[in-house]
Amino acid sequence: MIYKIIGGVAVFLSIVAHYPSMQPGAPSVIGFYLTLLSMFISALASQRQQPYYFYCAALFSLSNVVFLNDGTRLSLLFTQGDWTYIYSMYSLFLVVLCIGVLLVRYR
């Protein structure tokens, strides 16, 4: 029962992380790290239950990072010169995503 609550909180946190991600400056970084935290928590909660929580949190997180986040949205690759920051954030996101998939798949 506790894992269902934790999984629900993780999905809710990934939805709530959309708001600070759209703000310019430091709140977008906070929103990005909230997204990563929600994916990690949902992977731990999905390890005992069905992987539903992780898949929902990963889907919301992917939409947040690729389309909404002020510092990492995909359109910035063509207009902004700070590619190092964007690629490092995408690689960090992919590492957390792969760890989550491994935690869910090999429970």
C-alpha distances in whole Angstrom, upper triangle without the diagonal:
4,5,5,7,9,10,11,13,14,16,17,19,20,22,23,25,27,29,30,31,33,35,38,38,36,33,33,32,29,28,28,27,24,23,23,21,18,19,19,15,14,16,14,10,12,13,10,9,12,15,15,13,16,19,18,19,21,23,23,24,27,28,28,30,33,34,33,33,36,37,36,36,38,41,42,43,46,47,46,47,45,43,42,40,38,38,37,34,33,33,31,29,29,29,25,25,26,24,21,22,23,19,18,20,21,17
4,5,5,6,9,10,11,12,14,15,16,18,20,21,22,25,27,28,28,31,33,36,36,33,30,30,29,27,25,26,24,21,21,21,18,16,17,16,12,12,14,12,9,11,12,10,10,13,15,15,13,15,18,18,17,20,22,22,23,26,27,27,28,31,32,31,31,34,34,33,34,36,39,40,41,44,45,44,45,42,41,40,37,36,36,34,31,31,31,28,26,27,26,23,23,24,22,19,21,21,18,17,20,20,17
4,5,5,6,8,10,10,12,14,15,16,18,20,21,23,26,26,27,30,31,34,34,31,29,28,28,25,24,24,22,19,19,18,16,14,14,13,10,9,10,8,5,7,9,7,7,10,11,12,10,12,15,15,14,17,19,19,20,23,24,24,26,28,29,29,28,32,32,31,32,33,37,37,38,41,42,41,42,40,38,37,34,33,33,31,28,28,28,25,23,24,23,20,19,21,18,15,17,18,14,13,16,17,14
4,5,5,6,9,10,11,12,14,15,17,18,20,22,24,26,26,29,31,34,34,32,29,28,28,25,23,24,22,19,19,19,17,14,15,15,11,10,12,11,7,8,11,9,8,9,11,10,8,11,14,13,13,16,18,18,19,22,23,23,25,27,28,27,28,31,32,31,31,33,36,37,38,41,42,41,43,40,38,38,35,33,34,32,29,29,29,26,24,25,25,21,20,22,20,17,18,20,16,15,18,19,16
4,5,5,6,9,10,10,12,14,15,16,18,21,22,23,24,27,29,32,32,30,27,27,26,23,22,22,21,18,18,18,16,13,15,15,11,10,13,12,9,11,13,12,11,13,14,13,10,13,16,14,14,17,19,18,19,22,23,23,25,27,28,27,27,30,31,30,30,33,36,36,37,41,41,40,42,39,38,37,34,33,33,32,29,29,29,26,24,26,25,21,21,23,21,18,20,22,18,17,20,22,19
4,5,5,6,9,10,10,12,14,15,16,19,21,22,22,25,27,30,30,27,24,24,23,21,19,20,18,15,15,15,12,10,12,11,7,7,10,9,6,9,11,11,11,13,13,12,9,11,14,13,12,15,17,16,17,20,21,21,22,25,26,25,25,28,28,27,28,30,33,34,35,38,39,38,39,36,35,34,31,30,30,29,25,26,26,23,21,22,22,18,18,20,18,15,17,19,16,15,18,19,17
4,5,5,6,9,10,11,13,14,15,18,20,21,21,24,26,29,29,27,24,23,23,21,19,19,17,15,14,14,12,9,10,10,7,5,8,8,5,7,10,10,9,10,10,9,5,8,11,10,9,12,14,14,14,17,19,18,20,23,24,23,23,26,27,26,26,28,31,32,33,36,37,36,38,35,33,33,30,28,29,27,24,24,24,22,19,20,20,16,16,18,17,13,15,17,14,12,16,18,15
4,5,5,6,9,10,11,12,14,16,18,20,20,23,25,28,29,27,23,23,23,20,18,19,18,15,14,15,13,10,12,13,10,8,12,12,9,10,14,14,12,12,12,10,7,10,12,10,9,13,14,13,14,18,18,18,20,23,23,22,22,26,27,26,26,28,31,32,33,36,37,36,38,35,34,34,31,29,30,29,25,25,26,24,21,22,23,19,18,21,20,16,18,20,18,16,19,21,19
4,5,5,6,9,10,10,12,15,16,17,18,21,23,26,26,24,21,20,20,18,16,17,16,12,12,14,11,8,11,12,9,8,12,12,10,12,15,15,14,15,15,13,9,11,14,12,10,14,15,13,14,18,18,17,19,22,23,21,21,24,25,24,25,27,30,31,32,35,36,34,36,34,33,32,29,28,29,27,24,24,25,22,20,22,22,18,18,21,19,16,19,21,18,17,21,22,20
4,5,5,6,9,10,10,13,15,16,16,19,21,24,24,22,19,18,18,16,14,14,13,10,9,10,8,5,7,8,6,5,9,10,8,10,13,14,14,14,13,11,8,8,11,9,7,10,12,11,11,14,16,14,16,19,20,19,18,22,22,21,22,24,27,28,29,32,33,32,33,31,29,29,26,24,25,24,20,20,21,19,16,18,18,14,14,17,16,13,15,18,15,15,18,20,18
4,5,5,6,9,10,12,14,16,16,18,21,23,24,23,19,18,19,17,14,14,14,11,10,11,11,7,8,11,9,7,11,12,11,11,15,16,14,14,12,10,6,8,9,7,5,9,10,8,9,13,13,13,15,18,18,17,17,21,22,21,21,23,26,27,28,31,32,31,33,30,29,29,26,24,25,24,21,20,22,19,16,18,19,15,15,18,17,14,16,19,17,15,19,21,20
4,5,5,6,9,10,12,14,15,17,19,22,23,21,18,18,18,16,13,15,15,11,10,13,12,8,11,13,11,10,14,15,13,15,18,19,17,17,16,13,10,12,13,10,8,12,12,10,11,15,14,13,16,19,19,17,17,20,22,21,21,24,26,27,29,32,32,31,33,31,30,30,27,25,26,26,22,22,24,21,18,21,22,18,18,21,20,17,19,22,20,19,22,25,23
4,5,5,6,9,11,11,12,15,17,20,20,18,15,15,15,12,10,11,11,7,7,10,9,6,9,11,10,10,13,14,13,15,18,19,19,19,17,15,12,12,14,11,8,11,13,10,10,14,14,12,14,17,18,15,15,18,19,19,19,22,25,25,27,30,30,29,31,28,28,27,24,22,24,23,19,20,21,19,16,19,19,16,16,19,19,16,19,21,19,19,22,24,23
4,6,5,7,10,11,11,13,16,18,19,18,15,13,14,12,9,10,10,7,5,8,8,5,7,11,10,9,12,14,14,15,18,20,19,18,15,14,11,10,11,9,6,8,9,6,6,10,10,8,11,14,14,13,12,16,17,16,16,19,22,22,24,27,27,26,28,26,25,25,22,20,21,20,17,17,19,16,13,16,17,14,13,17,17,14,17,20,18,17,21,23,22
4,5,6,8,10,11,12,15,18,19,18,15,14,15,14,10,12,13,10,8,12,12,9,11,14,14,13,16,18,17,17,21,22,21,20,17,15,12,13,13,10,8,11,10,6,8,11,10,9,12,14,14,12,13,16,18,17,17,19,21,22,24,27,27,26,29,27,26,27,23,21,23,23,19,19,21,19,16,19,20,17,17,20,21,18,20,23,22,20,23,26,25
4,5,6,8,9,11,13,16,17,16,12,12,14,11,9,11,12,9,9,12,12,10,13,15,14,14,18,19,18,20,23,24,23,22,20,18,15,16,16,13,11,14,14,10,10,14,13,10,13,16,15,12,13,15,17,17,17,20,22,23,25,28,27,26,29,27,27,27,23,22,24,23,19,20,22,20,17,21,22,19,19,22,22,20,22,25,24,23,26,28,28
4,6,6,6,9,11,14,15,13,10,9,10,8,5,7,9,6,6,10,10,9,11,14,14,14,17,19,18,20,22,24,24,23,21,19,16,15,16,14,11,12,13,9,8,12,11,8,10,13,13,10,9,12,14,14,14,18,20,20,22,25,24,23,25,23,23,23,19,18,20,19,16,16,19,17,14,18,19,16,16,20,20,18,21,23,22,22,25,27,27
4,6,5,7,9,12,14,14,10,9,11,10,7,9,11,9,8,12,13,12,13,17,17,16,19,21,21,22,25,27,26,25,22,20,17,17,17,14,12,13,12,9,8,11,9,6,9,11,10,7,8,10,13,13,12,15,17,17,20,22,22,21,24,22,22,23,19,18,20,20,16,16,19,18,15,18,20,18,18,21,22,20,22,25,24,24,27,29,29
4,5,6,7,11,13,12,9,9,12,10,7,11,13,11,11,15,15,14,17,19,19,19,22,24,24,25,28,30,28,28,25,23,20,20,20,17,15,17,16,12,12,14,13,9,12,14,13,9,9,10,13,14,14,18,19,19,22,24,23,22,25,23,23,24,21,19,22,22,18,19,22,20,18,21,23,21,21,25,25,23,25,29,28,27,30,33,32
4,5,5,8,10,9,5,5,8,7,5,8,10,9,10,13,14,14,16,19,19,20,22,24,24,25,28,30,29,29,26,25,22,21,22,19,16,17,17,14,13,15,14,10,12,15,13,10,8,9,11,13,14,17,18,18,21,23,22,20,23,21,21,22,18,17,20,20,16,18,21,19,17,21,22,20,21,24,24,23,26,28,28,28,31,33,32
4,6,8,9,9,6,4,7,7,5,6,10,9,9,12,14,14,15,18,19,19,21,23,24,25,27,30,29,28,25,24,21,20,20,18,15,15,15,12,11,12,11,7,8,11,10,7,5,6,8,9,10,14,15,14,17,19,19,17,20,18,18,19,15,14,17,17,13,14,18,16,14,18,20,18,18,22,23,21,24,26,26,26,29,31,31
4,7,9,10,8,6,10,11,8,10,13,13,13,16,17,17,19,21,22,22,25,27,27,28,30,33,32,31,28,26,23,23,22,20,18,18,17,14,13,14,12,9,10,12,10,6,5,5,9,10,10,13,14,13,17,19,17,17,20,18,19,20,17,15,19,19,16,17,20,19,17,20,23,21,21,25,26,25,26,29,29,29,32,34,34
4,7,8,6,6,9,10,9,11,14,14,14,17,19,19,21,23,24,24,27,29,29,30,33,35,34,33,31,29,26,25,25,23,21,21,20,17,16,17,16,12,13,15,13,9,8,6,9,12,12,16,16,15,18,20,18,17,20,18,19,20,17,16,20,20,17,19,22,20,19,23,24,23,24,27,28,27,29,32,32,32,34,37,37
4,7,7,6,9,11,11,12,15,16,16,19,20,21,23,25,26,27,29,31,31,32,35,37,37,36,33,32,29,28,28,26,23,23,23,20,18,19,17,14,14,15,14,11,9,6,8,11,12,15,15,13,16,18,16,14,17,15,17,18,15,15,18,18,16,18,21,20,19,23,25,24,25,28,29,28,30,33,33,33,36,38,38
4,6,6,7,9,11,12,14,15,16,18,19,21,22,24,25,27,28,30,31,32,34,37,37,36,33,32,29,28,28,27,24,24,24,21,19,20,19,16,15,17,16,13,10,8,8,11,13,17,17,14,17,19,17,14,16,14,16,17,13,14,17,17,15,17,20,19,19,22,24,23,24,27,28,28,30,32,32,33,36,38,38
4,5,5,6,9,10,11,13,14,16,17,19,20,22,23,24,26,27,29,30,32,35,35,35,32,31,28,26,27,26,22,22,23,20,18,19,19,16,15,17,17,14,11,10,9,12,15,18,19,17,19,22,20,17,18,16,18,17,13,14,18,16,14,17,19,17,18,21,22,21,23,26,26,26,28,31,30,31,34,36,36
4,5,5,6,9,10,10,12,14,15,16,18,20,21,22,24,26,26,28,30,32,32,32,29,28,25,24,25,23,20,20,21,18,16,18,17,13,13,16,16,12,10,9,10,12,14,18,19,17,20,22,21,19,20,18,19,19,15,16,19,18,15,17,20,18,17,21,22,20,22,25,25,24,27,29,29,30,32,34,34
4,5,5,6,9,10,10,13,14,15,17,19,20,21,23,25,26,27,29,31,31,30,27,26,23,22,23,21,18,18,18,15,13,14,14,10,10,12,12,9,6,6,6,9,11,14,15,14,16,19,18,16,18,15,16,17,13,12,16,15,12,14,17,15,14,18,19,18,19,22,23,22,25,27,27,28,30,32,32
4,5,5,6,9,10,11,12,14,16,17,18,20,21,23,24,26,27,30,30,30,27,26,23,21,22,21,18,18,19,16,13,15,15,12,10,14,14,12,8,8,7,9,12,15,17,15,17,20,19,17,18,15,15,15,11,11,14,12,10,13,15,13,12,16,17,16,18,21,21,21,23,25,25,26,29,31,31
4,5,5,6,9,10,10,12,14,15,16,18,20,21,22,24,26,28,28,28,26,25,22,20,22,20,17,17,19,16,13,16,16,12,12,15,16,13,10,11,11,12,15,18,20,18,20,23,23,20,22,19,19,18,15,15,17,15,12,15,17,14,14,17,18,16,18,21,21,20,23,25,24,25,28,30,30
4,5,5,6,9,10,10,12,14,15,16,18,20,21,22,24,27,26,26,23,22,19,18,19,17,14,14,15,12,10,12,12,9,9,13,13,10,8,10,10,11,13,16,18,17,19,22,22,20,22,19,19,19,15,15,17,16,12,14,16,14,13,16,17,15,16,20,20,19,21,24,23,24,27,28,28
4,5,5,6,9,10,11,13,14,15,17,19,20,21,23,26,26,25,22,21,19,17,17,16,13,13,14,12,9,10,11,8,7,11,12,10,7,10,9,9,11,14,17,15,17,20,20,18,20,17,17,16,13,12,13,12,9,10,13,10,9,13,14,12,13,17,17,16,19,21,21,22,24,26,26
4,5,5,6,9,10,11,12,14,15,17,18,20,21,24,24,24,21,21,18,16,18,17,13,13,15,14,10,13,14,11,10,14,16,14,11,13,12,12,15,18,20,19,20,24,23,21,22,19,19,17,14,14,15,13,10,12,13,10,9,13,13,11,13,16,15,15,18,20,19,20,23,25,25
4,5,5,6,9,10,10,12,14,15,16,18,20,22,22,22,20,19,16,14,16,15,11,12,14,12,9,13,14,11,11,15,16,14,12,14,14,14,16,19,22,21,22,26,26,24,25,22,22,21,17,17,18,16,13,15,16,13,11,15,15,12,14,17,16,15,18,20,19,20,23,25,24
4,5,5,6,9,10,11,12,14,15,16,18,21,21,20,17,17,14,12,13,12,8,9,11,8,6,9,10,8,8,12,13,12,10,13,13,12,14,16,19,19,20,24,24,23,24,21,20,20,17,15,17,15,12,12,14,11,9,12,13,10,11,14,14,13,15,18,17,17,20,22,22
4,5,5,6,9,10,11,13,14,15,17,20,20,20,17,17,14,12,13,13,10,9,12,11,8,10,13,11,10,13,16,15,13,16,15,13,15,18,21,20,21,24,25,23,24,21,20,19,16,15,15,14,10,11,12,9,7,10,10,7,8,12,11,10,13,15,15,16,18,20,20
4,5,5,6,8,10,11,12,14,15,18,19,19,16,17,13,12,14,14,10,11,14,13,10,13,15,13,13,17,19,17,15,18,17,17,19,21,24,24,24,28,28,27,28,24,23,22,19,18,19,17,14,15,15,12,10,13,12,9,11,14,12,11,14,16,14,16,19,20,19
4,5,5,6,8,10,10,12,14,16,16,16,14,14,10,9,11,10,7,9,11,10,8,12,14,12,13,16,18,16,15,19,19,18,19,21,24,24,25,29,29,28,29,26,25,24,21,20,21,19,16,16,17,14,12,14,14,10,11,14,13,11,14,16,14,14,18,19,19
4,6,5,6,9,10,10,12,15,15,15,12,12,9,7,9,9,6,6,10,9,7,10,13,12,12,15,17,17,16,19,19,17,18,20,23,24,24,27,29,27,29,26,24,23,21,19,19,18,15,14,15,12,9,11,11,7,7,10,10,7,10,12,11,11,14,16,16
4,5,5,6,9,10,11,14,15,15,12,14,11,8,11,12,9,9,13,13,11,13,16,15,15,18,20,20,19,22,21,19,21,23,26,26,26,30,31,29,30,27,25,24,22,21,20,18,16,16,15,12,11,12,11,7,8,10,8,6,10,11,9,10,14,15,14
4,5,5,6,9,10,12,13,14,12,13,9,8,12,12,9,11,14,14,12,15,18,17,17,20,22,21,20,23,23,22,23,25,29,29,29,33,34,32,33,30,29,27,25,24,24,22,19,19,19,16,14,16,15,11,12,14,11,9,12,14,11,11,15,16,15
4,5,5,6,8,10,10,11,9,9,6,5,8,9,7,9,12,12,11,14,16,16,17,19,21,21,20,24,24,22,23,25,28,28,29,32,33,32,34,31,29,28,26,24,24,23,20,19,19,17,14,15,15,11,11,13,12,8,11,13,10,9,13,15,13
4,5,5,6,9,10,10,8,10,7,5,9,10,9,9,13,14,13,15,18,18,18,20,22,22,22,25,25,23,24,25,29,29,29,32,34,33,34,31,29,28,26,24,23,22,19,19,18,16,14,14,13,10,9,10,8,5,7,9,6,6,10,11,10
4,5,5,8,9,11,10,12,10,8,12,13,12,13,16,17,16,18,21,21,21,23,26,25,24,28,27,25,27,28,32,32,32,36,37,35,36,33,31,30,28,27,26,24,22,21,21,18,16,17,15,12,12,13,10,8,10,11,7,8,11,12,10
4,5,6,7,9,8,10,7,8,11,12,11,13,16,16,16,19,21,21,22,24,26,26,25,29,29,27,28,29,33,33,34,37,38,37,38,35,34,32,30,29,28,27,24,24,23,21,19,19,18,15,14,16,13,10,12,13,10,9,13,13,11
4,5,5,6,5,7,6,6,9,11,11,12,14,16,16,18,20,21,21,24,25,25,25,29,29,27,28,29,32,33,33,36,38,37,38,35,33,32,30,29,28,27,24,23,23,21,18,18,18,15,13,14,13,9,10,11,8,6,9,11,9
4,6,7,7,10,10,9,12,14,14,14,17,19,18,20,23,23,24,26,28,28,28,31,31,29,30,31,34,35,35,38,40,39,40,37,34,33,31,30,29,27,25,24,23,21,19,19,18,15,14,14,12,9,10,10,6,5,8,8,5
4,7,9,11,11,11,14,16,16,17,20,21,21,23,25,26,27,29,31,31,31,34,34,32,33,34,37,38,38,41,43,42,43,40,38,37,35,33,32,31,29,28,27,25,23,23,21,18,18,18,16,13,13,13,10,9,11,11,7
4,6,8,9,10,12,14,14,16,18,19,20,22,24,25,26,28,29,29,30,33,34,31,32,33,36,37,38,41,42,42,43,40,38,37,35,33,33,32,29,28,28,26,23,23,22,19,18,18,17,14,14,15,12,9,11,12,9
4,5,7,9,10,11,13,14,16,18,19,20,22,23,24,26,27,28,28,32,32,30,30,31,34,36,36,39,41,40,42,39,37,36,34,32,31,31,28,27,26,25,22,22,22,19,17,17,17,13,13,14,12,8,10,12,10
4,6,5,6,9,10,11,12,15,15,16,19,20,21,22,24,25,25,29,29,27,27,27,31,32,32,35,37,36,38,35,33,33,31,29,28,27,25,23,23,21,19,18,18,15,13,14,14,10,9,11,10,6,8,11,10
4,6,5,6,9,10,11,12,14,15,17,18,20,21,22,23,24,28,28,26,26,26,30,31,31,34,36,36,38,35,33,33,31,28,28,28,25,23,24,22,19,19,20,17,15,16,16,12,12,14,13,10,12,15,14
4,6,5,6,8,10,11,12,14,16,16,18,20,21,21,22,25,26,24,24,25,28,30,30,33,35,34,36,33,32,31,29,27,27,26,23,22,22,20,17,18,18,15,13,15,15,11,12,14,13,10,13,16,14
4,5,5,6,8,10,10,12,14,15,16,18,19,20,20,24,24,22,22,23,26,27,28,31,32,32,33,31,29,28,26,24,23,23,20,18,19,17,14,14,15,12,10,12,11,8,8,11,10,8,11,13,13
4,6,5,6,9,10,10,12,14,15,16,18,19,20,23,24,21,21,21,25,26,26,29,31,31,32,30,28,28,26,23,23,23,20,18,19,18,14,14,16,13,10,12,13,10,9,13,12,10,12,15,15
4,5,5,6,8,10,11,12,14,16,16,17,18,22,23,20,20,21,24,25,26,29,30,30,32,30,28,28,26,24,24,24,20,19,20,19,15,16,18,15,12,15,16,12,12,16,15,13,15,18,18
4,5,5,6,8,10,10,12,14,15,15,16,19,20,18,18,19,23,24,24,27,29,28,30,28,26,26,23,21,21,21,18,16,18,16,13,14,15,12,10,14,14,11,12,15,14,13,15,18,18
4,6,5,6,9,10,10,12,14,14,15,18,19,16,16,17,20,22,22,25,26,26,28,25,23,23,21,19,19,18,15,14,15,14,10,11,12,10,7,11,12,9,10,13,13,12,14,17,18
4,5,5,6,9,10,11,12,13,14,18,19,16,15,16,19,21,21,24,25,25,28,26,24,24,22,19,19,20,17,15,17,16,12,13,15,13,10,14,15,13,13,16,17,15,17,20,20
4,6,5,6,9,10,10,10,12,16,17,15,14,15,18,20,21,23,25,24,27,25,23,24,21,19,20,20,16,15,17,16,13,14,17,14,12,16,17,14,15,19,18,17,19,22,23
4,5,5,6,8,10,10,10,14,14,12,12,14,17,18,19,22,23,22,24,22,20,21,18,15,16,16,13,12,14,13,9,11,13,11,10,13,14,12,14,17,17,16,19,22,22
4,5,5,6,8,9,10,14,14,11,10,11,15,16,16,19,21,20,22,21,19,19,17,14,15,15,12,10,13,12,9,10,13,12,9,13,15,13,14,17,18,17,19,22,23
4,6,5,6,7,9,12,13,11,9,10,13,15,16,18,20,20,22,21,19,21,18,15,16,17,14,12,16,15,12,13,17,15,13,17,19,17,17,21,21,20,22,25,26
4,6,6,5,6,9,11,9,8,11,13,14,16,18,19,19,21,19,18,19,16,14,15,16,12,12,15,14,11,14,16,15,14,17,19,17,18,22,22,21,23,26,27
4,6,6,5,9,9,6,6,8,11,12,13,16,17,16,18,16,15,16,13,10,12,12,9,8,11,11,8,11,14,13,12,15,17,16,18,21,21,21,23,26,27
4,6,7,10,10,7,5,5,9,10,11,13,15,15,17,16,14,16,14,10,12,13,11,9,12,13,10,12,15,15,14,17,19,18,19,22,23,23,24,27,28
4,6,9,10,8,5,6,8,10,12,14,15,15,18,17,16,18,16,13,15,17,14,12,16,17,14,16,19,18,17,20,22,21,22,25,26,25,27,30,31
4,6,9,8,6,9,10,11,14,16,16,16,19,17,17,19,16,13,16,17,14,14,17,17,14,17,20,19,18,21,23,22,23,26,27,26,28,31,32
4,6,5,5,9,10,10,13,15,15,14,17,15,15,16,13,11,14,14,11,12,15,14,13,16,18,17,17,20,22,21,22,25,26,26,28,31,31
4,6,6,10,10,9,12,14,13,12,14,13,14,15,12,11,14,15,12,13,17,16,15,18,20,20,20,23,25,24,26,29,29,29,32,34,35
4,6,9,10,8,10,13,12,10,12,10,10,11,8,7,11,11,9,11,14,14,13,16,18,18,19,22,23,23,25,27,28,29,31,33,34
4,6,8,7,8,12,12,10,12,10,9,11,8,5,8,10,7,8,11,12,11,13,16,16,16,19,21,21,22,25,26,26,28,30,31
4,6,6,8,10,11,11,13,12,11,14,11,8,11,13,10,10,14,14,13,15,18,18,17,20,22,22,23,26,27,27,28,31,32
4,5,6,8,10,10,13,13,11,14,12,9,11,13,12,10,14,15,14,15,18,19,18,20,23,23,23,26,27,27,28,31,33
4,5,6,7,9,12,12,12,15,14,11,13,16,15,13,17,19,17,18,22,22,21,24,27,26,27,30,31,31,32,35,37
4,5,5,5,8,9,9,12,11,8,11,14,13,13,16,17,17,18,21,22,22,24,26,27,27,30,31,32,33,36,37
4,6,6,8,8,7,10,10,8,9,12,12,11,14,17,16,17,20,21,21,23,25,26,26,29,31,31,32,35,36
4,6,8,10,9,13,14,11,13,16,16,15,18,20,20,21,24,25,24,26,29,29,30,32,34,34,35,38,40
4,7,9,10,13,14,12,14,17,17,17,20,22,21,23,25,27,26,28,31,31,32,34,36,37,38,40,42
4,6,7,10,10,10,12,15,15,15,18,19,20,21,24,25,25,27,29,30,31,33,35,36,37,39,41
4,6,9,10,10,12,14,15,16,18,19,20,22,24,25,26,28,30,31,32,34,35,36,38,40,41
4,6,6,7,9,10,12,13,15,16,17,19,21,22,23,25,27,28,29,31,32,34,35,37,38
4,5,5,6,8,10,10,12,14,15,16,18,20,21,22,24,25,26,28,30,31,32,34,36
4,6,5,6,9,10,10,12,14,15,16,18,20,21,22,24,25,27,29,30,31,33,34
4,6,5,6,9,10,11,12,14,15,17,18,20,21,23,24,26,27,29,30,32,33
4,5,5,6,9,10,11,12,14,16,16,18,20,21,22,24,26,27,28,30,32
4,5,5,6,9,10,10,12,14,15,16,18,20,21,22,24,25,26,28,30
4,5,5,6,9,10,11,12,14,15,17,18,20,21,23,24,26,27,29
4,5,5,6,9,10,11,12,14,15,16,18,20,21,22,24,26,27
4,5,5,6,9,10,10,12,14,15,16,18,20,21,22,24,26
4,5,5,6,9,10,10,12,14,15,16,18,20,21,22,24
4,5,5,6,9,10,11,12,14,15,17,18,20,21,23
4,5,5,6,9,10,11,12,14,15,16,18,20,21
4,5,5,6,9,10,10,12,14,15,16,18,20
4,5,5,6,9,10,11,12,14,15,16,18
4,5,5,6,9,10,10,12,14,15,16
4,5,5,6,9,10,11,12,14,16
4,5,5,6,9,10,10,12,14
4,5,5,6,9,10,11,12
4,5,5,6,8,10,11
4,5,5,6,8,10
4,5,5,6,8
4,6,6,6
4,6,6
4,6
4
